[in-house]
Structures are given as C-alpha cells and as structure tokens.
Amino acid sequence: MVVVRVLVVADERLLADTISDGLRRHAMAVDVVYDGEAALERLAVNGYDVVVLDRDLPRVIGDQVCATLVESGADTRILMLTAATAVIQRVAGLGLGADDYLTKPFAFAELIARIQALSRRARPAAPPGARARRHSA
C-alpha cells in the first residue's frame, strides 16, 4: 500500500487541523503549516505527493508558493483550496500551475477524491509488465 504524503497549507488553523485529521483517517501522511513561508521551508526539505494550498496566506501568499513549487520542477501536485470562487480567480490559480482548484465550502469526500486522483499523477506510472506481474502474483 502506498501512503499518500500531503502538506496542508492554510492560515485558518481550525480548518487546516480539521482537514489534516480527516486525511489521516484516510491513511494519508499529513503535515500542516499555517503560512506560506513555512510551506516553502517544508517543501524544500520534504517530498509530498500533494499540497493543499490556500491562496490567501500570511508571510508568503499561496500564489507565490504555487509558482515557486512549479518553478522548482517538483513532482508535487497542487490543489488550491480557497474562498476565491470567481471564474477569473480559478483560471488565474490554474494558470499559476495549480493542478486542481476547489472552492470553499466543499464536501470532504470530494476533497479526498481529488487528492487521491492527484496523488496517482504525482507518482510515475508502473511499466505495463510490472502491473501485469503484480496482478498475476
């Protein structure tokens, strides 16, 4: 079983902690930070499959965290989770390099499904022969 590594970045502590608790209940390894500067520090030293990133953060805004992560060439997938709901804001977030965008309020089941989908794309696909051998064993 592959454990999905997630970094939750949100300045609303109650929301961030609630999300992280829920993700852990779904067998994900989760770290939480509450500002963009701390996010960049964690991303520089730890490998994550997915970062759940709020756009409105103290110290370093989420847009800059996203741009920095994309520029680094990391395989980490970015899911922006934010109250910015206008189409132009969603388009801008995706234009920065985010892989997905979910607006608040949201259904937790949808957040889980999106993280799982993104984590599958974060890991290189197994060669077809390796998949066949795994299923036949």
N, CA, C and O atoms as a GROMACS GRO file, in nm:
protein
  548
    1MET      N    1   0.084  -0.118   0.000
    1MET     CA    2   0.000   0.000   0.000
    1MET      C    3   0.089   0.125   0.000
    1MET      O    4   0.180   0.137   0.083
    2VAL      N    5   0.064   0.214  -0.091
    2VAL     CA    6   0.140   0.338  -0.100
    2VAL      C    7   0.069   0.445  -0.016
    2VAL      O    8  -0.050   0.470  -0.033
    3VAL      N    9   0.144   0.506   0.073
    3VAL     CA   10   0.089   0.612   0.157
    3VAL      C   11   0.103   0.745   0.084
    3VAL      O   12   0.211   0.779   0.035
    4VAL      N   13  -0.005   0.819   0.077
    4VAL     CA   14  -0.006   0.950   0.014
    4VAL      C   15   0.044   1.052   0.114
    4VAL      O   16  -0.007   1.062   0.226
    5ARG      N   17   0.146   1.129   0.074
    5ARG     CA   18   0.202   1.236   0.159
    5ARG      C   19   0.142   1.369   0.118
    5ARG      O   20   0.150   1.408   0.001
    6VAL      N   21   0.080   1.438   0.214
    6VAL     CA   22   0.008   1.563   0.186
    6VAL      C   23   0.059   1.673   0.279
    6VAL      O   24   0.082   1.651   0.398
    7LEU      N   25   0.077   1.792   0.222
    7LEU     CA   26   0.104   1.911   0.302
    7LEU      C   27  -0.019   2.000   0.292
    7LEU      O   28  -0.059   2.039   0.183
    8VAL      N   29  -0.079   2.031   0.407
    8VAL     CA   30  -0.194   2.120   0.413
    8VAL      C   31  -0.141   2.258   0.454
    8VAL      O   32  -0.075   2.272   0.557
    9VAL      N   33  -0.172   2.359   0.373
    9VAL     CA   34  -0.126   2.496   0.398
    9VAL      C   35  -0.248   2.588   0.402
    9VAL      O   36  -0.310   2.616   0.299
   10ALA      N   37  -0.283   2.633   0.523
   10ALA     CA   38  -0.398   2.722   0.540
   10ALA      C   39  -0.379   2.802   0.667
   10ALA      O   40  -0.334   2.749   0.768
   11ASP      N   41  -0.413   2.929   0.662
   11ASP     CA   42  -0.397   3.014   0.780
   11ASP      C   43  -0.512   2.999   0.879
   11ASP      O   44  -0.498   3.038   0.995
   12GLU      N   45  -0.623   2.945   0.838
   12GLU     CA   46  -0.734   2.917   0.929
   12GLU      C   47  -0.701   2.786   1.001
   12GLU      O   48  -0.723   2.677   0.948
   13ARG      N   49  -0.648   2.798   1.122
   13ARG     CA   50  -0.596   2.681   1.194
   13ARG      C   51  -0.701   2.572   1.215
   13ARG      O   52  -0.671   2.454   1.198
   14LEU      N   53  -0.820   2.610   1.252
   14LEU     CA   54  -0.924   2.509   1.276
   14LEU      C   55  -0.952   2.431   1.148
   14LEU      O   56  -0.963   2.308   1.152
   15LEU      N   57  -0.965   2.501   1.037
   15LEU     CA   58  -0.989   2.434   0.909
   15LEU      C   59  -0.872   2.344   0.872
   15LEU      O   60  -0.891   2.229   0.834
   16ALA      N   61  -0.750   2.396   0.882
   16ALA     CA   62  -0.631   2.317   0.847
   16ALA      C   63  -0.620   2.192   0.933
   16ALA      O   64  -0.593   2.084   0.882
   17ASP      N   65  -0.643   2.206   1.062
   17ASP     CA   66  -0.634   2.092   1.152
   17ASP      C   67  -0.746   1.991   1.128
   17ASP      O   68  -0.724   1.871   1.137
   18THR      N   69  -0.866   2.040   1.097
   18THR     CA   70  -0.978   1.951   1.066
   18THR      C   71  -0.951   1.872   0.939
   18THR      O   72  -0.976   1.752   0.932
   19ILE      N   73  -0.899   1.941   0.837
   19ILE     CA   74  -0.864   1.872   0.712
   19ILE      C   75  -0.758   1.767   0.738
   19ILE      O   76  -0.771   1.653   0.693
   20SER      N   77  -0.654   1.804   0.810
   20SER     CA   78  -0.545   1.709   0.834
   20SER      C   79  -0.593   1.587   0.912
   20SER      O   80  -0.554   1.474   0.881
   21ASP      N   81  -0.678   1.608   1.012
   21ASP     CA   82  -0.733   1.494   1.087
   21ASP      C   83  -0.814   1.402   0.996
   21ASP      O   84  -0.802   1.279   1.005
   22GLY      N   85  -0.894   1.460   0.909
   22GLY     CA   86  -0.973   1.379   0.816
   22GLY      C   87  -0.888   1.302   0.717
   22GLY      O   88  -0.917   1.187   0.685
   23LEU      N   89  -0.783   1.365   0.668
   23LEU     CA   90  -0.693   1.297   0.575
   23LEU      C   91  -0.620   1.182   0.643
   23LEU      O   92  -0.599   1.076   0.584
   24ARG      N   93  -0.580   1.203   0.766
   24ARG     CA   94  -0.513   1.096   0.842
   24ARG      C   95  -0.607   0.977   0.862
   24ARG      O   96  -0.564   0.862   0.858
   25ARG      N   97  -0.736   1.005   0.882
   25ARG     CA   98  -0.833   0.896   0.894
   25ARG      C   99  -0.845   0.816   0.765
   25ARG      O  100  -0.894   0.704   0.765
   26HIS      N  101  -0.801   0.875   0.654
   26HIS     CA  102  -0.800   0.805   0.525
   26HIS      C  103  -0.659   0.754   0.493
   26HIS      O  104  -0.624   0.737   0.377
   27ALA      N  105  -0.580   0.731   0.597
   27ALA     CA  106  -0.447   0.670   0.588
   27ALA      C  107  -0.346   0.752   0.508
   27ALA      O  108  -0.258   0.695   0.444
   28MET      N  109  -0.359   0.883   0.512
   28MET     CA  110  -0.262   0.970   0.446
   28MET      C  111  -0.166   1.024   0.551
   28MET      O  112  -0.204   1.046   0.666
   29ALA      N  113  -0.041   1.045   0.511
   29ALA     CA  114   0.059   1.108   0.596
   29ALA      C  115   0.049   1.258   0.574
   29ALA      O  116   0.068   1.305   0.461
   30VAL      N  117   0.021   1.334   0.678
   30VAL     CA  118  -0.012   1.475   0.662
   30VAL      C  119   0.075   1.563   0.752
   30VAL      O  120   0.093   1.534   0.870
   31ASP      N  121   0.128   1.670   0.692
   31ASP     CA  122   0.191   1.778   0.767
   31ASP      C  123   0.104   1.901   0.747
   31ASP      O  124   0.038   1.915   0.645
   32VAL      N  125   0.105   1.991   0.846
   32VAL     CA  126   0.025   2.113   0.839
   32VAL      C  127   0.113   2.232   0.870
   32VAL      O  128   0.193   2.229   0.964
   33VAL      N  129   0.099   2.338   0.791
   33VAL     CA  130   0.161   2.466   0.821
   33VAL      C  131   0.055   2.574   0.799
   33VAL      O  132  -0.044   2.553   0.729
   34TYR      N  133   0.078   2.692   0.861
   34TYR     CA  134  -0.025   2.794   0.863
   34TYR      C  135   0.013   2.922   0.788
   34TYR      O  136  -0.060   3.021   0.794
   35ASP      N  137   0.127   2.920   0.718
   35ASP     CA  138   0.165   3.036   0.638
   35ASP      C  139   0.253   2.990   0.522
   35ASP      O  140   0.307   2.880   0.522
   36GLY      N  141   0.265   3.080   0.423
   36GLY     CA  142   0.339   3.046   0.302
   36GLY      C  143   0.488   3.026   0.323
   36GLY      O  144   0.549   2.943   0.257
   37GLU      N  145   0.546   3.102   0.414
   37GLU     CA  146   0.689   3.088   0.441
   37GLU      C  147   0.720   2.948   0.497
   37GLU      O  148   0.816   2.884   0.453
   38ALA      N  149   0.641   2.903   0.592
   38ALA     CA  150   0.658   2.769   0.648
   38ALA      C  151   0.635   2.662   0.541
   38ALA      O  152   0.701   2.559   0.541
   39ALA      N  153   0.541   2.687   0.450
   39ALA     CA  154   0.516   2.591   0.341
   39ALA      C  155   0.640   2.576   0.254
   39ALA      O  156   0.680   2.464   0.222
   40LEU      N  157   0.700   2.688   0.215
   40LEU     CA  158   0.820   2.682   0.131
   40LEU      C  159   0.933   2.609   0.202
   40LEU      O  160   1.008   2.534   0.138
   41GLU      N  161   0.946   2.630   0.333
   41GLU     CA  162   1.050   2.559   0.409
   41GLU      C  163   1.026   2.409   0.407
   41GLU      O  164   1.119   2.332   0.384
   42ARG      N  165   0.903   2.367   0.432
   42ARG     CA  166   0.870   2.223   0.431
   42ARG      C  167   0.889   2.162   0.292
   42ARG      O  168   0.944   2.053   0.277
   43LEU      N  169   0.843   2.234   0.191
   43LEU     CA  170   0.853   2.182   0.054
   43LEU      C  171   0.998   2.170   0.009
   43LEU      O  172   1.029   2.087  -0.078
   44ALA      N  173   1.088   2.250   0.065
   44ALA     CA  174   1.229   2.244   0.029
   44ALA      C  175   1.299   2.120   0.085
   44ALA      O  176   1.401   2.077   0.031
   45VAL      N  177   1.245   2.064   0.193
   45VAL     CA  178   1.314   1.951   0.257
   45VAL      C  179   1.236   1.820   0.254
   45VAL      O  180   1.294   1.714   0.276
   46ASN      N  181   1.107   1.825   0.229
   46ASN     CA  182   1.025   1.704   0.229
   46ASN      C  183   0.960   1.684   0.093
   46ASN      O  184   0.926   1.780   0.024
   47GLY      N  185   0.944   1.559   0.057
   47GLY     CA  186   0.872   1.526  -0.066
   47GLY      C  187   0.726   1.499  -0.035
   47GLY      O  188   0.694   1.418   0.052
   48TYR      N  189   0.638   1.566  -0.106
   48TYR     CA  190   0.494   1.545  -0.089
   48TYR      C  191   0.434   1.505  -0.223
   48TYR      O  192   0.482   1.547  -0.328
   49ASP      N  193   0.329   1.424  -0.217
   49ASP     CA  194   0.254   1.391  -0.338
   49ASP      C  195   0.164   1.507  -0.375
   49ASP      O  196   0.152   1.543  -0.493
   50VAL      N  197   0.099   1.566  -0.274
   50VAL     CA  198   0.000   1.672  -0.296
   50VAL      C  199   0.017   1.779  -0.190
   50VAL      O  200   0.040   1.749  -0.073
   51VAL      N  201   0.004   1.905  -0.232
   51VAL     CA  202  -0.007   2.014  -0.137
   51VAL      C  203  -0.146   2.075  -0.153
   51VAL      O  204  -0.186   2.111  -0.264
   52VAL      N  205  -0.219   2.085  -0.041
   52VAL     CA  206  -0.349   2.151  -0.038
   52VAL      C  207  -0.320   2.294   0.005
   52VAL      O  208  -0.278   2.316   0.119
   53LEU      N  209  -0.340   2.389  -0.084
   53LEU     CA  210  -0.286   2.523  -0.067
   53LEU      C  211  -0.394   2.630  -0.073
   53LEU      O  212  -0.466   2.643  -0.172
   54ASP      N  213  -0.404   2.706   0.036
   54ASP     CA  214  -0.491   2.823   0.037
   54ASP      C  215  -0.418   2.935  -0.037
   54ASP      O  216  -0.295   2.942  -0.032
   55ARG      N  217  -0.491   3.021  -0.104
   55ARG     CA  218  -0.428   3.133  -0.177
   55ARG      C  219  -0.400   3.251  -0.085
   55ARG      O  220  -0.301   3.322  -0.105
   56ASP      N  221  -0.484   3.272   0.013
   56ASP     CA  222  -0.472   3.390   0.100
   56ASP      C  223  -0.397   3.351   0.226
   56ASP      O  224  -0.458   3.311   0.325
   57LEU      N  225  -0.264   3.363   0.223
   57LEU     CA  226  -0.179   3.322   0.334
   57LEU      C  227  -0.095   3.439   0.385
   57LEU      O  228  -0.064   3.531   0.309
   58PRO      N  229  -0.059   3.436   0.513
   58PRO     CA  230   0.034   3.537   0.563
   58PRO      C  231   0.178   3.504   0.522
   58PRO      O  232   0.208   3.392   0.482
   59ARG      N  233   0.264   3.602   0.530
   59ARG     CA  234   0.408   3.596   0.503
   59ARG      C  235   0.440   3.580   0.356
   59ARG      O  236   0.502   3.667   0.296
   60VAL      N  237   0.399   3.470   0.296
   60VAL     CA  238   0.415   3.448   0.151
   60VAL      C  239   0.280   3.399   0.101
   60VAL      O  240   0.228   3.299   0.151
   61ILE      N  241   0.221   3.468   0.003
   61ILE     CA  242   0.088   3.430  -0.044
   61ILE      C  243   0.092   3.295  -0.116
   61ILE      O  244   0.195   3.254  -0.169
   62GLY      N  245  -0.023   3.230  -0.117
   62GLY     CA  246  -0.032   3.099  -0.180
   62GLY      C  247   0.007   3.099  -0.327
   62GLY      O  248   0.065   3.002  -0.376
   63ASP      N  249  -0.024   3.207  -0.398
   63ASP     CA  250   0.013   3.215  -0.540
   63ASP      C  251   0.164   3.205  -0.556
   63ASP      O  252   0.212   3.139  -0.649
   64GLN      N  253   0.240   3.269  -0.467
   64GLN     CA  254   0.387   3.263  -0.475
   64GLN      C  255   0.439   3.125  -0.438
   64GLN      O  256   0.535   3.077  -0.498
   65VAL      N  257   0.376   3.062  -0.339
   65VAL     CA  258   0.413   2.925  -0.303
   65VAL      C  259   0.392   2.834  -0.424
   65VAL      O  260   0.479   2.752  -0.456
   66CYS      N  261   0.279   2.848  -0.490
   66CYS     CA  262   0.248   2.769  -0.609
   66CYS      C  263   0.353   2.792  -0.718
   66CYS      O  264   0.408   2.697  -0.772
   67ALA      N  265   0.380   2.917  -0.748
   67ALA     CA  266   0.476   2.950  -0.855
   67ALA      C  267   0.615   2.897  -0.822
   67ALA      O  268   0.684   2.846  -0.911
   68THR      N  269   0.657   2.909  -0.697
   68THR     CA  270   0.788   2.860  -0.657
   68THR      C  271   0.797   2.709  -0.670
   68THR      O  272   0.898   2.656  -0.716
   69LEU      N  273   0.693   2.640  -0.629
   69LEU     CA  274   0.691   2.494  -0.638
   69LEU      C  275   0.695   2.450  -0.784
   69LEU      O  276   0.768   2.356  -0.819
   70VAL      N  277   0.618   2.515  -0.869
   70VAL     CA  278   0.617   2.480  -1.012
   70VAL      C  279   0.755   2.505  -1.073
   70VAL      O  280   0.806   2.422  -1.147
   71GLU      N  281   0.815   2.620  -1.041
   71GLU     CA  282   0.947   2.654  -1.095
   71GLU      C  283   1.054   2.556  -1.050
   71GLU      O  284   1.153   2.535  -1.122
   72SER      N  285   1.038   2.495  -0.933
   72SER     CA  286   1.138   2.401  -0.881
   72SER      C  287   1.140   2.271  -0.959
   72SER      O  288   1.238   2.196  -0.953
   73GLY      N  289   1.034   2.243  -1.034
   73GLY     CA  290   1.026   2.118  -1.109
   73GLY      C  291   0.984   1.998  -1.026
   73GLY      O  292   0.992   1.885  -1.073
   74ALA      N  293   0.939   2.021  -0.904
   74ALA     CA  294   0.896   1.911  -0.816
   74ALA      C  295   0.776   1.839  -0.876
   74ALA      O  296   0.698   1.896  -0.951
   75ASP      N  297   0.763   1.712  -0.840
   75ASP     CA  298   0.650   1.631  -0.887
   75ASP      C  299   0.525   1.652  -0.803
   75ASP      O  300   0.420   1.596  -0.834
   76THR      N  301   0.534   1.731  -0.699
   76THR     CA  302   0.422   1.756  -0.609
   76THR      C  303   0.306   1.820  -0.686
   76THR      O  304   0.325   1.917  -0.759
   77ARG      N  305   0.188   1.765  -0.668
   77ARG     CA  306   0.068   1.820  -0.730
   77ARG      C  307   0.007   1.924  -0.636
   77ARG      O  308   0.014   1.911  -0.514
   78ILE      N  309  -0.053   2.026  -0.695
   78ILE     CA  310  -0.106   2.138  -0.617
   78ILE      C  311  -0.257   2.146  -0.631
   78ILE      O  312  -0.309   2.157  -0.742
   79LEU      N  313  -0.326   2.140  -0.517
   79LEU     CA  314  -0.470   2.159  -0.514
   79LEU      C  315  -0.495   2.288  -0.436
   79LEU      O  316  -0.473   2.294  -0.315
   80MET      N  317  -0.541   2.390  -0.506
   80MET     CA  318  -0.575   2.515  -0.438
   80MET      C  319  -0.712   2.498  -0.376
   80MET      O  320  -0.809   2.460  -0.442
   81LEU      N  321  -0.718   2.529  -0.246
   81LEU     CA  322  -0.843   2.520  -0.171
   81LEU      C  323  -0.866   2.658  -0.113
   81LEU      O  324  -0.796   2.700  -0.020
   82THR      N  325  -0.963   2.730  -0.167
   82THR     CA  326  -0.973   2.871  -0.134
   82THR      C  327  -1.116   2.923  -0.143
   82THR      O  328  -1.204   2.860  -0.204
   83ALA      N  329  -1.138   3.036  -0.082
   83ALA     CA  330  -1.268   3.102  -0.089
   83ALA      C  331  -1.283   3.185  -0.216
   83ALA      O  332  -1.392   3.235  -0.245
   84ALA      N  333  -1.175   3.201  -0.292
   84ALA     CA  334  -1.179   3.278  -0.416
   84ALA      C  335  -1.254   3.197  -0.522
   84ALA      O  336  -1.199   3.104  -0.581
   85THR      N  337  -1.382   3.232  -0.544
   85THR     CA  338  -1.470   3.147  -0.624
   85THR      C  339  -1.497   3.197  -0.766
   85THR      O  340  -1.551   3.122  -0.847
   86ALA      N  341  -1.461   3.319  -0.796
   86ALA     CA  342  -1.491   3.373  -0.930
   86ALA      C  343  -1.413   3.296  -1.036
   86ALA      O  344  -1.301   3.252  -1.012
   87VAL      N  345  -1.472   3.283  -1.152
   87VAL     CA  346  -1.408   3.211  -1.262
   87VAL      C  347  -1.270   3.269  -1.290
   87VAL      O  348  -1.174   3.194  -1.308
   88ILE      N  349  -1.258   3.400  -1.294
   88ILE     CA  350  -1.129   3.462  -1.324
   88ILE      C  351  -1.023   3.424  -1.219
   88ILE      O  352  -0.906   3.410  -1.252
   89GLN      N  353  -1.065   3.408  -1.093
   89GLN     CA  354  -0.972   3.367  -0.988
   89GLN      C  355  -0.931   3.221  -1.003
   89GLN      O  356  -0.815   3.186  -0.983
   90ARG      N  357  -1.027   3.137  -1.039
   90ARG     CA  358  -0.995   2.995  -1.061
   90ARG      C  359  -0.902   2.980  -1.181
   90ARG      O  360  -0.807   2.902  -1.176
   91VAL      N  361  -0.929   3.054  -1.287
   91VAL     CA  362  -0.844   3.048  -1.406
   91VAL      C  363  -0.703   3.096  -1.372
   91VAL      O  364  -0.605   3.037  -1.416
   92ALA      N  365  -0.693   3.203  -1.294
   92ALA     CA  366  -0.562   3.256  -1.255
   92ALA      C  367  -0.485   3.153  -1.172
   92ALA      O  368  -0.366   3.134  -1.193
   93GLY      N  369  -0.552   3.088  -1.080
   93GLY     CA  370  -0.487   2.987  -0.997
   93GLY      C  371  -0.435   2.870  -1.079
   93GLY      O  372  -0.323   2.823  -1.058
   94LEU      N  373  -0.516   2.824  -1.171
   94LEU     CA  374  -0.472   2.716  -1.260
   94LEU      C  375  -0.360   2.764  -1.352
   94LEU      O  376  -0.270   2.687  -1.386
   95GLY      N  377  -0.367   2.889  -1.392
   95GLY     CA  378  -0.262   2.946  -1.476
   95GLY      C  379  -0.127   2.956  -1.406
   95GLY      O  380  -0.023   2.955  -1.472
   96LEU      N  381  -0.128   2.965  -1.274
   96LEU     CA  382  -0.003   2.967  -1.198
   96LEU      C  383   0.065   2.831  -1.194
   96LEU      O  384   0.183   2.820  -1.160
   97GLY      N  385  -0.012   2.728  -1.228
   97GLY     CA  386   0.045   2.593  -1.227
   97GLY      C  387  -0.026   2.498  -1.134
   97GLY      O  388   0.015   2.382  -1.123
   98ALA      N  389  -0.131   2.543  -1.067
   98ALA     CA  390  -0.207   2.451  -0.982
   98ALA      C  391  -0.267   2.341  -1.068
   98ALA      O  392  -0.307   2.365  -1.182
   99ASP      N  393  -0.273   2.222  -1.014
   99ASP     CA  394  -0.328   2.108  -1.087
   99ASP      C  395  -0.479   2.095  -1.071
   99ASP      O  396  -0.546   2.034  -1.154
  100ASP      N  397  -0.531   2.154  -0.964
  100ASP     CA  398  -0.674   2.145  -0.937
  100ASP      C  399  -0.711   2.264  -0.848
  100ASP      O  400  -0.624   2.328  -0.789
  101TYR      N  401  -0.840   2.292  -0.839
  101TYR     CA  402  -0.888   2.409  -0.766
  101TYR      C  403  -1.022   2.373  -0.707
  101TYR      O  404  -1.115   2.336  -0.780
  102LEU      N  405  -1.034   2.383  -0.576
  102LEU     CA  406  -1.158   2.352  -0.507
  102LEU      C  407  -1.195   2.472  -0.420
  102LEU      O  408  -1.112   2.523  -0.345
  103THR      N  409  -1.320   2.516  -0.431
  103THR     CA  410  -1.362   2.635  -0.356
  103THR      C  411  -1.431   2.595  -0.225
  103THR      O  412  -1.491   2.489  -0.213
  104LYS      N  413  -1.419   2.686  -0.128
  104LYS     CA  414  -1.488   2.670   0.000
  104LYS      C  415  -1.626   2.732  -0.014
  104LYS      O  416  -1.641   2.834  -0.082
  105PRO      N  417  -1.725   2.675   0.049
  105PRO     CA  418  -1.724   2.549   0.122
  105PRO      C  419  -1.716   2.430   0.025
  105PRO      O  420  -1.748   2.444  -0.093
  106PHE      N  421  -1.674   2.316   0.076
  106PHE     CA  422  -1.655   2.198  -0.008
  106PHE      C  423  -1.702   2.075   0.067
  106PHE      O  424  -1.716   2.076   0.189
  107ALA      N  425  -1.727   1.970  -0.009
  107ALA     CA  426  -1.761   1.840   0.051
  107ALA      C  427  -1.631   1.766   0.077
  107ALA      O  428  -1.546   1.754  -0.012
  108PHE      N  429  -1.614   1.715   0.198
  108PHE     CA  430  -1.489   1.648   0.234
  108PHE      C  431  -1.463   1.527   0.144
  108PHE      O  432  -1.348   1.501   0.108
  109ALA      N  433  -1.567   1.455   0.108
  109ALA     CA  434  -1.550   1.338   0.020
  109ALA      C  435  -1.490   1.380  -0.115
  109ALA      O  436  -1.410   1.307  -0.173
  110GLU      N  437  -1.530   1.497  -0.164
  110GLU     CA  438  -1.473   1.546  -0.290
  110GLU      C  439  -1.326   1.583  -0.272
  110GLU      O  440  -1.246   1.556  -0.361
  111LEU      N  441  -1.290   1.644  -0.161
  111LEU     CA  442  -1.150   1.676  -0.135
  111LEU      C  443  -1.066   1.548  -0.134
  111LEU      O  444  -0.960   1.545  -0.196
  112ILE      N  445  -1.112   1.445  -0.066
  112ILE     CA  446  -1.041   1.317  -0.062
  112ILE      C  447  -1.024   1.261  -0.204
  112ILE      O  448  -0.914   1.220  -0.241
  113ALA      N  449  -1.131   1.260  -0.281
  113ALA     CA  450  -1.124   1.206  -0.418
  113ALA      C  451  -1.026   1.284  -0.503
  113ALA      O  452  -0.951   1.224  -0.581
  114ARG      N  453  -1.025   1.416  -0.491
  114ARG     CA  454  -0.933   1.497  -0.570
  114ARG      C  455  -0.788   1.473  -0.528
  114ARG      O  456  -0.700   1.464  -0.614
  115ILE      N  457  -0.763   1.462  -0.398
  115ILE     CA  458  -0.627   1.434  -0.351
  115ILE      C  459  -0.581   1.298  -0.401
  115ILE      O  460  -0.468   1.284  -0.447
  116GLN      N  461  -0.666   1.199  -0.393
  116GLN     CA  462  -0.630   1.065  -0.441
  116GLN      C  463  -0.601   1.067  -0.591
  116GLN      O  464  -0.505   1.004  -0.636
  117ALA      N  465  -0.682   1.138  -0.668
  117ALA     CA  466  -0.658   1.147  -0.813
  117ALA      C  467  -0.526   1.218  -0.841
  117ALA      O  468  -0.449   1.173  -0.926
  118LEU      N  469  -0.499   1.326  -0.772
  118LEU     CA  470  -0.373   1.399  -0.792
  118LEU      C  471  -0.254   1.315  -0.750
  118LEU      O  472  -0.150   1.319  -0.816
  119SER      N  473  -0.267   1.240  -0.642
  119SER     CA  474  -0.153   1.159  -0.595
  119SER      C  475  -0.118   1.049  -0.694
  119SER      O  476  -0.002   1.010  -0.706
  120ARG      N  477  -0.216   0.999  -0.766
  120ARG     CA  478  -0.187   0.898  -0.868
  120ARG      C  479  -0.102   0.958  -0.979
  120ARG      O  480  -0.018   0.889  -1.037
  121ARG      N  481  -0.123   1.085  -1.009
  121ARG     CA  482  -0.044   1.151  -1.113
  121ARG      C  483   0.091   1.198  -1.061
  121ARG      O  484   0.182   1.226  -1.140
  122ALA      N  485   0.107   1.206  -0.930
  122ALA     CA  486   0.234   1.252  -0.871
  122ALA      C  487   0.341   1.144  -0.882
  122ALA      O  488   0.459   1.175  -0.890
  123ARG      N  489   0.300   1.017  -0.883
  123ARG     CA  490   0.395   0.906  -0.892
  123ARG      C  491   0.407   0.861  -1.036
  123ARG      O  492   0.308   0.859  -1.109
  124PRO      N  493   0.527   0.824  -1.076
  124PRO     CA  494   0.542   0.771  -1.212
  124PRO      C  495   0.459   0.643  -1.229
  124PRO      O  496   0.449   0.562  -1.137
  125ALA      N  497   0.403   0.628  -1.344
  125ALA     CA  498   0.324   0.507  -1.372
  125ALA      C  499   0.417   0.386  -1.379
  125ALA      O  500   0.529   0.395  -1.429
  126ALA      N  501   0.368   0.273  -1.329
  126ALA     CA  502   0.445   0.150  -1.339
  126ALA      C  503   0.442   0.102  -1.483
  126ALA      O  504   0.341   0.116  -1.551
  127PRO      N  505   0.554   0.044  -1.530
  127PRO     CA  506   0.555  -0.011  -1.666
  127PRO      C  507   0.446  -0.118  -1.680
  127PRO      O  508   0.415  -0.186  -1.582
  128PRO      N  509   0.387  -0.134  -1.799
  128PRO     CA  510   0.278  -0.231  -1.815
  128PRO      C  511   0.314  -0.371  -1.768
  128PRO      O  512   0.230  -0.437  -1.707
  129GLY      N  513   0.433  -0.417  -1.793
  129GLY     CA  514   0.475  -0.551  -1.750
  129GLY      C  515   0.475  -0.564  -1.599
  129GLY      O  516   0.438  -0.668  -1.545
  130ALA      N  517   0.516  -0.459  -1.530
  130ALA     CA  518   0.519  -0.462  -1.383
  130ALA      C  519   0.378  -0.471  -1.328
  130ALA      O  520   0.354  -0.540  -1.230
  131ARG      N  521   0.284  -0.401  -1.391
  131ARG     CA  522   0.145  -0.408  -1.346
  131ARG      C  523   0.090  -0.548  -1.366
  131ARG      O  524   0.021  -0.601  -1.279
  132ALA      N  525   0.119  -0.608  -1.480
  132ALA     CA  526   0.068  -0.742  -1.510
  132ALA      C  527   0.125  -0.845  -1.412
  132ALA      O  528   0.052  -0.932  -1.365
  133ARG      N  529   0.255  -0.835  -1.381
  133ARG     CA  530   0.315  -0.928  -1.288
  133ARG      C  531   0.254  -0.913  -1.148
  133ARG      O  532   0.232  -1.012  -1.078
  134ARG      N  533   0.229  -0.790  -1.108
  134ARG     CA  534   0.173  -0.765  -0.975
  134ARG      C  535   0.035  -0.829  -0.963
  134ARG      O  536   0.003  -0.887  -0.859
  135HIS      N  537  -0.047  -0.819  -1.068
  135HIS     CA  538  -0.182  -0.874  -1.062
  135HIS      C  539  -0.185  -1.025  -1.073
  135HIS      O  540  -0.278  -1.088  -1.023
  136SER      N  541  -0.086  -1.084  -1.136
  136SER     CA  542  -0.088  -1.228  -1.156
  136SER      C  543  -0.026  -1.302  -1.038
  136SER      O  544  -0.036  -1.424  -1.030
  137ALA      N  545   0.038  -1.229  -0.946
  137ALA     CA  546   0.105  -1.296  -0.833
  137ALA      C  547   0.005  -1.341  -0.728
  137ALA      O  548   0.044  -1.398  -0.626
   0.00000   0.00000   0.00000
